[in-house]
Amino acid sequence: MLTKKSRYNKSPKFETISDGTVVFNGLRSRQIDAAVGVIEHEVLAEDRLDQLARHYYNDDRLWWRIVDANPHFSFGPEMLGQEMAGRVILIPKIRE
């Protein structure tokens, strides 16, 4: 069950086969829109996604917005760490 504010609320479910069989009882990937109104953040070796979300949004649970704004990374932890220090990632403006 999804909460009202879940980012997966608009994600479509997997379709059933013509005989009504459910192949997979889950959701398809959600649509990720282009980031609007971004801030460029220079990565520090000690940065963590939850801490960046706390800093920019005052809510550490919104770390996924930062991941969404940087689609050239396969997954969040790739964006941070010693090897990324000095590189720039995008921090999107919070949507109202």
Buried (B, 14 or more C-beta within 10 A) or exposed (E): EEEEEEBEEEBEEEEEEEEEEEEEEEBEEBEEEEBEEBEEBEBEEEBBBBEBBBEBBEEBEBBEBBBBBBEEEEEBEEBBEEEBEEEEBBBBBEEE
